[in-house]
Amino acid sequence: MTRVFQDVPDPPCPVIYRDAFLFRMTGRQDRSNSRARMNMITRSRMIPLLWSLLLGLAAFPVAGDDEDTDSIPVELVKWNSQESSSRLFRSTHNRDFFPLSNNFVSQNNKIFCGLASSSMVLNALRLGKAKGLPEDRGSIGQDELAWLPEDFNPFLGKYTSGNVLNDRTKKRIEVLGKPIEINGDMKSDFGLQLRQLAQVLRAHKLDVIIRVVDEQAPAETIRREIMQNLITADDFVLVNYSRKALGQSGGGHISPLAAYDEDSDSFLIMDVNPNRAPWVWVRSDDLIRAMRTFDTIENRGYLLISEPG
């Protein structure tokens, strides 16, 4: 949650000015009247102080029975801070950071966070190791290809947001909002839900474990499972969470986790949309709470991804 404090002007105190004016006009020197006037002035001067104090207190959230995700302050440590560097260097759960960094892809529109995250993980697992990776032939237009030598193939074999979808996944136009059937009704379903994201990765023959973070999912079990993934090589975690629950602008989002720091009990989200938010460290409880939010038909959650076998 972002707190915004504004300077609040002191409320007018007409009693003070009126009293001072009457004192000058009448010239009364009566001791009792002077004492009364001083008491009035003292009380009046306290009004703006109390007013500012009350307004200041109103800026802080007060926990109650109706507390929701918007009323819980969240500490996010930005990637470019000294504290972030300290967390990464002392982390013993950072095996995923390096292959993900080498294959980082930022989403090229506001909807493709799931596609960008999927291509990152696929490239981290296969680029330089497997042959016959798909080519994104939409990156160069046919009219542009005409200028290249006839026998020259300019395309690279790698996964991108433009080629991770296929005939076994949600269609591109459905990701962009063409209505699909949801609980018997035809509705637009922008982006990817958690199970749709898993379907994309399974379409490329990866092993995917789906974890829906519902009310029965223990936070400690979630924390330990993700920590274990981040300490081992050749497996990755994608998280589907609510930005709003982390005090960020936006709705549901998907990105990889890159590291865990035990001292601060925080995870590093390698956000694939740097136009909206930088990579950040977030406390485990806050991340789990952001995943424990509803999306279309069920709660959000995370995926554990690896090559088969």
Secondary structure, 3 states (H helix, E strand, C coil): CCCCCCCCCCCCCHHHHHHHHHHHHHCCCCHHHHHHHHHHHHHHHHHHHHHHHHHHHHCCCCCCCCCCHHHCCCCEEECCCHHHHHHHHHCCECCCHHHHHHCCCCCCCCCCHHHHHHHHHHHHHHCCCCCCCCECHHHCCHHHHCCCCCCCCCCCECCCCCCCCCCCCCCHHHHCCCCEEECCEEECCCCCCHHHHHHHHHCCCCEEEEEECCCCCCHHHHHHHHHHHHCCCCEEEEEEEECHHHCCCCCEEEEEEEEEECCCCEEEECCCCCCCCCCEEEEHHHHHHHHCCEECCEECEEEEEECCC
